[in-house]
Amino acid sequence: MERWIAAAERLQLAEYVRCQSDTRRRLRDAFWQGVARGPGMMVGFSLLGTAVLALLQTLARRNLPGISNFVAQVVTLVRLQ
């Protein structure tokens, strides 16, 4: 039993239980996590979109038959928006 108590203290189990039972703290933490996720998703999507657009432009420049016309149309539509 003493080893179990020592292990629980090392894991800070009491602090975890206290945090989980504090509704206001959980709501506050969830709010700030959401605030942090918003800009993170925005930056990640922008970087991914830029990489995809650069890839499409590279494919369009290579003048591959069939693909280049489609890619050129997609790039033109994206630039118009």
Number of C-alpha atoms within 10 A of each C-alpha: 6 7 8 9 11 11 12 12 12 10 11 11 13 12 11 10 10 11 13 12 11 10 11 11 13 12 11 11 12 12 12 10 11 12 11 11 12 11 11 12 11 11 12 12 12 12 12 12 12 12 12 12 17 13 12 18 17 13 17 21 11 10 13 11 9 9 13 18 14 14 21 17 12 16 16 12 10 10 9 7 5
